[in-house]
Amino acid sequence: MKGLVNCDLIGARIVNPASNTDKCIDLFIRDGRISYSSKKPEKCEKIDLTGKIITPSFVDLRLHQKDFAGNRSEKLSITTERAARGGFSVLLMMPNTNPVADSPAAVRLILERAQKDAKVEVLLAGTLTQNAEGKALSPMGSLMEAGVSAVSDCPRSPSNNKIFINAVKYAKMFNLPIIEYPRTSDLSDGSMAHESLLSFKLGLQGEPRISEELAVHRAIAVSKSLDVSIHLSSISTYSSVNLIREAKKQNVSITADTTANHLILTEESIQSYDANAKTEPYLCEESDRQSLIDGVLDGTLDAITSGHDSWPNHLKKVEFDKAPPGTMGLETAFSATYKALSRKAKDPIALILEKLAINPRKILGQNMDLLVENELANFNIVDLGNNWEYSKKTMHNGDSENSPLLNTSFNARIVANFYKGKIVYSSITH
């Protein structure tokens, strides 16, 4: 449907943790704006949503979009179509783009292209250091003026402690959100999997869990020392969860997330050397997965990301050690999260919305006026009784299929996504 929407959504359950709303109420859209009272007897299309849920749309804190020419990675139009199908309206793109987002000129170029090609809003993180190499600080003030919404070297982390501390101080001056991807490069370089008995059995060089743990230690210490907020991206191990939990008890200004794939999968997914399961960070053991779920449930982990990093098939369908790390996740993030959490929580929808919609907006300092009167329609319609299988037939077409969740069955799905008063995705038939 093109243009601003006019329709009546009847009988849905509206869940919005930002306003402590959880009730069944009709929602009317007039010229793309939300209303809870049908004042005009307009002849609008009525859509029966009985049994379905209306939720705030999601914000993703970690997307990788490497090549804007589309030569080596998924085109932005395809990526944002997949985001719309997954319920996302805002994507934070990491700075390992081509060109790297470490100069004002590069930032302006990337954002101009994003505005032209994207179906949903695309934000950009600038680098902490020049070329994300950890050797010299990036011009963060100029990057902010050019339009970045955060700073990060993800998927890298500065190995030099002095440079990292100075980068954090510099970012604090401009009130830029700092997103740290916790890895210790001299322990992780050359690795191909999580270090375990399985990686030893498969003959793959493993990355020890202390690689992440040391970087988490450092971020907590720096946050505490400088009294500055740092967000830890893509936590994967139980030791990191425990460190973050203890830091929060001491009121250290740390937030953290994990990816939806890490909530549902373990290292067992690589037993057949499936490069689609070569994630970044690597999938770990069942004890780690259970700890991540517990961290989401008890508030230790504030957010859940897609970690979406698509690669063309010809680069993934090679020997495991030659395939680049990274997996898709935009289309399955909500469904995978619901499947993982519903095994431990009876009705996890409000909790999931905190992790996918509310807290990510807080971390980025975004507008929190969600699902309120007269605001443009920005929300999802969710079907929790929708049994479906994620496969090559059901995914959005593109030149990438690198999902570790191919041929996985789910019982929850996004069936419509409204963005800025328009429908950007819908599978509802009426």
C-alpha positions as CSV (number, residue, x, y, z in Angstrom):
1,M,0.0,0.0,0.0
2,K,1.5,3.3,-1.0
3,G,0.9,6.7,0.8
4,L,-0.3,7.4,4.3
5,V,-2.6,4.7,5.7
6,N,-6.2,5.0,6.7
7,C,-7.7,2.0,8.4
8,D,-9.3,0.6,11.5
9,L,-7.5,-2.1,13.4
10,I,-10.1,-3.9,15.5
11,G,-9.7,-6.2,18.5
12,A,-5.9,-6.4,18.9
13,R,-4.1,-6.6,22.2
14,I,-1.8,-3.6,22.4
15,V,1.4,-4.1,24.5
16,N,3.7,-1.1,25.1
17,P,6.0,-1.3,28.1
18,A,7.0,2.4,27.6
19,S,3.5,3.3,28.9
20,N,2.8,0.2,30.9
21,T,0.0,-0.6,28.4
22,D,-1.3,-4.2,27.9
23,K,-5.0,-4.3,26.9
24,C,-7.3,-5.0,24.0
25,I,-8.4,-1.8,22.3
26,D,-9.3,-0.7,18.8
27,L,-6.7,1.5,17.0
28,F,-7.6,3.9,14.2
29,I,-5.2,5.3,11.6
30,R,-6.0,8.5,9.9
31,D,-3.6,9.9,7.3
32,G,-0.9,7.8,8.9
33,R,-1.5,9.0,12.4
34,I,-2.7,7.0,15.4
35,S,-6.0,7.6,17.1
36,Y,-7.9,5.7,19.8
37,S,-11.2,7.3,19.0
38,S,-13.0,7.1,15.7
39,K,-14.3,10.7,15.5
40,K,-15.1,10.7,11.9
41,P,-17.5,8.3,10.2
42,E,-15.0,7.7,7.4
43,K,-15.3,4.7,5.3
44,C,-12.0,3.1,6.2
45,E,-10.9,-0.5,5.7
46,K,-11.6,-2.5,8.9
47,I,-9.1,-5.2,9.7
48,D,-10.0,-7.7,12.4
49,L,-6.9,-8.4,14.5
50,T,-8.5,-10.5,17.2
51,G,-5.8,-12.7,18.7
52,K,-3.0,-10.6,17.4
53,I,-0.8,-8.1,19.2
54,I,0.2,-4.5,18.3
55,T,3.7,-3.6,19.6
56,P,6.2,-0.7,19.2
57,S,8.5,-1.4,16.3
58,F,12.0,-2.6,17.0
59,V,15.4,-0.9,17.0
60,D,18.5,-2.9,16.1
61,L,21.8,-1.9,17.8
62,R,24.1,-3.9,15.4
63,L,23.8,-4.1,11.7
64,H,26.7,-4.6,9.3
65,Q,26.3,-3.3,5.7
66,K,29.7,-3.5,4.2
67,D,29.6,-2.4,0.6
68,F,27.2,0.2,-0.6
69,A,27.9,-0.6,-4.2
70,G,26.5,-4.0,-3.6
71,N,29.5,-5.8,-5.0
72,R,30.4,-7.9,-2.0
73,S,27.4,-7.7,0.3
74,E,23.6,-7.4,0.4
75,K,22.3,-4.2,-1.1
76,L,20.8,-1.8,1.4
77,S,17.3,-2.0,-0.1
78,I,17.3,-5.8,0.4
79,T,18.7,-5.5,3.9
80,T,16.0,-2.9,5.0
81,E,13.3,-5.0,3.3
82,R,14.4,-7.9,5.5
83,A,14.4,-5.5,8.5
84,A,10.8,-4.5,7.8
85,R,9.8,-8.1,7.6
86,G,11.5,-8.6,11.0
87,G,9.7,-5.7,12.7
88,F,12.5,-3.3,12.7
89,S,12.0,0.4,12.0
90,V,15.4,1.7,13.0
91,L,18.8,0.1,12.3
92,L,22.2,1.2,13.7
93,M,24.8,0.4,11.1
94,M,28.3,-0.4,12.4
95,P,31.2,1.6,10.9
96,N,32.9,-1.2,9.0
97,T,31.3,0.0,5.8
98,N,33.0,0.7,2.5
99,P,34.1,3.4,2.9
100,V,34.8,3.1,6.6
101,A,32.7,5.6,8.6
102,D,35.7,7.4,10.1
103,S,35.5,10.8,8.3
104,P,32.8,13.4,7.8
105,A,32.8,12.8,4.0
106,A,32.3,9.1,4.4
107,V,29.5,9.6,6.9
108,R,27.7,12.0,4.7
109,L,28.0,9.7,1.7
110,I,26.7,6.6,3.6
111,L,23.8,8.5,5.1
112,E,22.8,10.0,1.8
113,R,22.8,6.6,0.2
114,A,20.9,5.1,3.1
115,Q,18.2,7.8,2.9
116,K,17.8,7.1,-0.8
117,D,17.6,3.3,-0.7
118,A,16.3,2.3,2.8
119,K,12.7,1.3,3.6
120,V,13.2,2.0,7.3
121,E,15.4,4.4,9.2
122,V,19.2,3.7,9.0
123,L,21.5,5.3,11.6
124,L,25.2,5.1,11.5
125,A,27.9,4.6,14.1
126,G,31.2,6.4,13.4
127,T,34.5,4.8,14.4
128,L,36.2,5.3,17.8
129,T,39.6,5.2,16.1
130,Q,40.8,6.0,12.6
131,N,39.9,3.2,10.3
132,A,38.9,1.3,13.4
133,E,42.5,0.2,13.7
134,G,42.9,1.3,17.4
135,K,46.0,3.5,16.7
136,A,44.6,7.0,16.7
137,L,41.4,8.7,17.7
138,S,38.8,9.5,15.0
139,P,37.5,13.1,14.7
140,M,34.3,12.4,16.7
141,G,33.1,16.0,16.9
142,S,33.2,16.2,13.1
143,L,31.6,12.8,12.8
144,M,28.8,13.9,15.1
145,E,28.2,17.0,13.0
146,A,28.1,14.8,9.9
147,G,25.3,12.8,11.4
148,V,26.6,9.7,13.4
149,S,24.4,8.5,16.2
150,A,27.0,6.6,18.2
151,V,30.7,5.6,18.0
152,S,32.2,2.1,17.9
153,D,35.0,0.1,16.3
154,C,32.7,-3.0,16.1
155,P,33.5,-5.7,15.0
156,R,36.9,-4.6,16.4
157,S,38.0,-3.2,19.7
158,P,41.0,-1.0,20.4
159,S,43.7,-3.2,22.0
160,N,45.7,-0.2,23.4
161,N,44.2,0.7,26.7
162,K,45.4,4.3,26.7
163,I,43.8,4.9,23.3
164,F,40.5,3.2,24.4
165,I,40.4,5.3,27.6
166,N,41.0,8.5,25.6
167,A,38.4,7.5,23.0
168,V,35.8,7.1,25.7
169,K,36.7,10.5,27.2
170,Y,36.5,12.1,23.8
171,A,33.1,10.5,23.1
172,K,31.8,11.6,26.4
173,M,32.6,15.2,25.5
174,F,30.1,15.0,22.7
175,N,27.6,12.9,24.6
176,L,27.9,10.2,21.9
177,P,26.7,6.6,22.9
178,I,29.7,4.3,23.0
179,I,29.2,0.8,21.8
180,E,32.1,-1.6,22.6
181,Y,32.4,-5.0,20.9
182,P,34.4,-6.8,23.6
183,R,37.2,-8.8,22.1
184,T,40.9,-9.0,23.0
185,S,42.6,-9.2,19.6
186,D,45.8,-11.0,20.5
187,L,43.6,-13.8,21.9
188,S,41.0,-13.9,19.1
189,D,43.1,-13.4,16.0
190,G,43.3,-16.5,13.9
191,S,40.4,-18.2,15.7
192,M,37.5,-19.9,13.8
193,A,35.3,-21.1,16.7
194,H,34.7,-20.9,20.4
195,E,37.5,-22.7,22.2
196,S,36.1,-26.0,23.6
197,L,36.3,-29.8,23.3
198,L,34.2,-29.5,20.1
199,S,36.5,-27.0,18.4
200,F,39.4,-29.3,19.3
201,K,37.6,-32.3,17.9
202,L,36.8,-30.4,14.7
203,G,40.4,-29.2,14.3
204,L,39.4,-25.5,14.5
205,Q,41.5,-22.9,16.3
206,G,39.4,-21.7,19.2
207,E,38.9,-18.3,20.8
208,P,39.1,-18.6,24.6
209,R,36.2,-17.2,26.5
210,I,38.6,-15.0,28.4
211,S,39.1,-13.0,25.2
212,E,35.6,-11.5,25.7
213,E,35.9,-11.5,29.5
214,L,39.0,-9.3,29.6
215,A,37.4,-6.7,27.4
216,V,34.3,-6.7,29.5
217,H,36.5,-6.2,32.6
218,R,38.1,-3.3,30.9
219,A,34.9,-1.6,29.9
220,I,33.4,-1.9,33.3
221,A,36.6,-0.5,34.9
222,V,36.7,2.4,32.5
223,S,33.0,3.1,32.9
224,K,33.3,3.2,36.7
225,S,36.5,5.3,36.7
226,L,35.3,7.9,34.2
227,D,31.6,7.8,35.2
228,V,30.6,7.3,31.6
229,S,28.0,5.0,30.0
230,I,29.4,2.2,27.8
231,H,27.2,-0.3,25.9
232,L,28.6,-3.8,25.5
233,S,27.6,-5.4,22.2
234,S,26.9,-9.1,21.5
235,I,27.8,-10.8,24.8
236,S,28.2,-14.5,24.3
237,T,29.6,-16.1,27.5
238,Y,28.4,-16.9,31.0
239,S,31.5,-15.3,32.5
240,S,30.7,-12.0,30.8
241,V,27.1,-12.1,32.0
242,N,28.3,-12.7,35.6
243,L,30.7,-9.7,35.4
244,I,28.0,-7.4,34.0
245,R,25.5,-8.6,36.7
246,E,28.0,-7.7,39.5
247,A,28.8,-4.4,37.9
248,K,25.2,-3.4,37.8
249,K,24.8,-4.3,41.5
250,Q,27.5,-1.6,42.0
251,N,25.6,0.9,39.9
252,V,28.3,1.0,37.2
253,S,26.8,2.7,34.1
254,I,27.1,-0.4,31.8
255,T,24.4,-1.7,29.4
256,A,24.7,-4.8,27.3
257,D,23.1,-6.9,24.7
258,T,23.3,-10.3,23.0
259,T,22.1,-11.5,19.6
260,A,18.9,-13.5,19.1
261,N,20.9,-16.3,17.4
262,H,23.0,-16.7,20.6
263,L,19.8,-17.2,22.6
264,I,18.6,-20.1,20.5
265,L,21.8,-21.8,19.2
266,T,25.0,-23.3,20.5
267,E,28.3,-24.4,19.1
268,E,26.7,-27.7,18.1
269,S,25.5,-25.9,15.0
270,I,29.0,-26.0,13.5
271,Q,29.4,-29.8,13.9
272,S,28.9,-30.3,10.2
273,Y,31.2,-27.4,9.4
274,D,28.2,-25.3,8.3
275,A,29.7,-21.8,7.6
276,N,26.3,-20.3,8.0
277,A,26.7,-21.0,11.8
278,K,30.1,-19.3,11.9
279,T,28.8,-16.3,13.8
280,E,30.5,-13.2,15.2
281,P,31.0,-13.6,18.1
282,Y,31.1,-17.4,17.9
283,L,28.4,-19.6,19.2
284,C,29.3,-21.1,22.6
285,E,28.2,-23.9,24.8
286,E,24.8,-24.7,26.3
287,S,25.8,-23.3,29.7
288,D,26.6,-20.0,28.0
289,R,23.2,-20.0,26.2
290,Q,21.3,-20.6,29.4
291,S,23.3,-17.8,31.1
292,L,22.4,-15.4,28.3
293,I,18.7,-16.3,28.7
294,D,18.9,-15.8,32.4
295,G,20.6,-12.5,31.8
296,V,17.8,-11.3,29.6
297,L,15.2,-12.5,32.1
298,D,16.8,-10.8,35.1
299,G,17.7,-7.5,33.4
300,T,21.5,-8.1,33.2
301,L,21.3,-7.9,29.4
302,D,19.3,-4.8,28.4
303,A,18.8,-5.5,24.7
304,I,18.7,-8.1,21.9
305,T,20.2,-7.4,18.5
306,S,20.0,-9.1,15.1
307,G,23.8,-9.0,14.6
308,H,22.8,-9.1,10.9
309,D,25.9,-9.5,8.7
310,S,25.1,-10.9,5.3
311,W,27.6,-12.4,2.9
312,P,27.0,-13.5,-0.7
313,N,26.6,-17.2,-1.1
314,H,29.8,-17.7,-3.0
315,L,31.8,-16.4,0.0
316,K,30.0,-18.6,2.6
317,K,29.7,-21.8,0.6
318,V,33.4,-22.6,1.0
319,E,35.6,-24.5,3.5
320,F,34.7,-23.5,7.0
321,D,38.1,-22.0,7.8
322,K,38.0,-19.8,4.7
323,A,34.4,-18.5,5.2
324,P,34.1,-15.1,6.8
325,P,32.3,-14.9,10.2
326,G,28.8,-13.3,10.3
327,T,25.2,-14.4,9.9
328,M,21.9,-12.9,9.0
329,G,19.3,-12.2,11.7
330,L,16.9,-9.4,10.9
331,E,14.0,-11.6,9.7
332,T,14.3,-14.1,12.6
333,A,15.3,-12.0,15.6
334,F,11.9,-11.7,17.1
335,S,10.8,-15.2,16.3
336,A,14.0,-16.7,17.6
337,T,13.9,-14.6,20.8
338,Y,10.2,-15.6,21.5
339,K,11.0,-19.3,21.0
340,A,14.0,-19.1,23.3
341,L,12.4,-17.1,26.1
342,S,8.9,-18.8,26.0
343,R,10.5,-21.9,27.3
344,K,11.3,-20.2,30.6
345,A,8.6,-17.4,30.7
346,K,4.9,-17.9,30.3
347,D,4.1,-14.7,28.4
348,P,7.5,-13.0,27.5
349,I,6.1,-10.5,25.0
350,A,6.5,-7.4,27.2
351,L,10.0,-8.5,28.2
352,I,10.9,-9.0,24.6
353,L,9.6,-5.6,23.7
354,E,11.8,-4.1,26.4
355,K,14.8,-5.7,24.8
356,L,14.0,-5.1,21.1
357,A,12.1,-1.8,21.2
358,I,12.3,0.1,24.5
359,N,15.8,-0.2,25.8
360,P,17.6,0.2,22.4
361,R,15.8,3.5,22.0
362,K,17.0,4.6,25.5
363,I,20.5,3.5,24.8
364,L,20.5,5.7,21.6
365,G,18.6,8.5,23.2
366,Q,15.7,8.2,20.8
367,N,12.1,9.5,21.0
368,M,10.0,7.4,23.4
369,D,6.6,8.5,22.3
370,L,5.4,5.1,21.1
371,L,1.9,4.2,20.1
372,V,0.5,7.5,21.4
373,E,-2.3,9.7,20.1
374,N,-1.6,11.6,16.9
375,E,1.9,10.2,16.4
376,L,2.8,8.7,13.0
377,A,2.1,5.0,12.9
378,N,5.3,3.2,13.9
379,F,4.4,-0.3,15.1
380,N,4.2,-4.0,14.4
381,I,1.4,-6.5,14.3
382,V,2.5,-9.8,15.8
383,D,0.9,-13.2,15.5
384,L,1.9,-15.6,18.3
385,G,-0.1,-18.5,16.9
386,N,1.5,-18.4,13.5
387,N,3.5,-21.6,13.0
388,W,6.0,-21.1,10.2
389,E,9.3,-22.3,8.9
390,Y,12.2,-20.0,8.0
391,S,13.5,-21.3,4.7
392,K,14.8,-20.2,1.3
393,K,11.1,-20.0,0.2
394,T,10.0,-17.8,3.1
395,M,13.0,-15.5,3.4
396,H,13.1,-12.3,1.4
397,N,15.0,-12.9,-1.9
398,G,18.5,-11.7,-2.1
399,D,22.0,-13.0,-2.9
400,S,22.6,-14.0,0.7
401,E,21.3,-17.0,2.6
402,N,23.8,-17.2,5.4
403,S,21.4,-17.8,8.3
404,P,22.1,-20.5,10.8
405,L,18.3,-20.8,11.3
406,L,17.4,-22.0,7.8
407,N,14.7,-24.7,8.0
408,T,13.9,-23.8,11.7
409,S,10.3,-23.8,12.8
410,F,8.8,-20.9,14.9
411,N,5.5,-20.2,16.5
412,A,5.6,-16.4,16.4
413,R,5.9,-14.0,13.5
414,I,5.7,-10.3,12.5
415,V,2.8,-10.1,10.1
416,A,2.8,-6.3,9.5
417,N,5.2,-3.3,10.0
418,F,4.0,0.3,9.9
419,Y,6.7,2.9,9.5
420,K,6.1,6.7,9.5
421,G,2.4,6.2,8.7
422,K,2.9,3.8,5.9
423,I,2.8,0.0,5.6
424,V,6.3,-1.2,4.8
425,Y,5.5,-4.9,5.2
426,S,2.3,-7.0,5.5
427,S,1.4,-10.6,5.1
428,I,-2.1,-10.1,6.5
429,T,-4.9,-11.3,4.2
430,H,-8.4,-10.0,4.6
